[in-house]
Amino acid sequence: MDPLALILVVAHICAVVSLYNGIVTPFAQSKIAVTALEAISRQPAASGSITSTMFIGLAMAETGGIYGLLISIILLFANPLVSIYTSYMGLG
């Protein structure tokens, strides 16, 4: 198998795996929201601290999804391994 083709195949597989992160992110965010709502319903007096903690957790979950999308875009459209391989082989 051509090494360039192998680089592209592995990059596409890694892009699919990193996009899986974007599929799982909404489920994690809904779990965070449900858990926070359950905690607020048990202790309404602590709703302020629970809500702020929930928003921090939602932001962290969302950045994970954004990083997965960013990694997949880099692997598909600006793969640094392809340019390294072509410069090493004298193709580009």
ChimeraX attribute file (.defattr): number of C-alpha atoms within 10 A of each C-alpha:
attribute: neighborCount
match mode: 1-to-1
recipient: residues
	/A:1	5
	/A:2	6
	/A:3	10
	/A:4	12
	/A:5	11
	/A:6	11
	/A:7	14
	/A:8	16
	/A:9	12
	/A:10	12
	/A:11	19
	/A:12	15
	/A:13	13
	/A:14	16
	/A:15	20
	/A:16	17
	/A:17	13
	/A:18	22
	/A:19	20
	/A:20	15
	/A:21	17
	/A:22	20
	/A:23	12
	/A:24	13
	/A:25	19
	/A:26	15
	/A:27	12
	/A:28	15
	/A:29	19
	/A:30	12
	/A:31	13
	/A:32	17
	/A:33	17
	/A:34	13
	/A:35	14
	/A:36	19
	/A:37	17
	/A:38	11
	/A:39	15
	/A:40	17
	/A:41	12
	/A:42	11
	/A:43	11
	/A:44	12
	/A:45	10
	/A:46	12
	/A:47	16
	/A:48	11
	/A:49	10
	/A:50	18
	/A:51	16
	/A:52	12
	/A:53	14
	/A:54	19
	/A:55	15
	/A:56	12
	/A:57	16
	/A:58	20
	/A:59	12
	/A:60	13
	/A:61	20
	/A:62	17
	/A:63	14
	/A:64	17
	/A:65	20
	/A:66	17
	/A:67	15
	/A:68	22
	/A:69	19
	/A:70	14
	/A:71	17
	/A:72	23
	/A:73	15
	/A:74	14
	/A:75	22
	/A:76	15
	/A:77	8
	/A:78	12
	/A:79	16
	/A:80	11
	/A:81	14
	/A:82	17
	/A:83	13
	/A:84	12
	/A:85	15
	/A:86	12
	/A:87	11
	/A:88	10
	/A:89	9
	/A:90	8
	/A:91	8
	/A:92	9
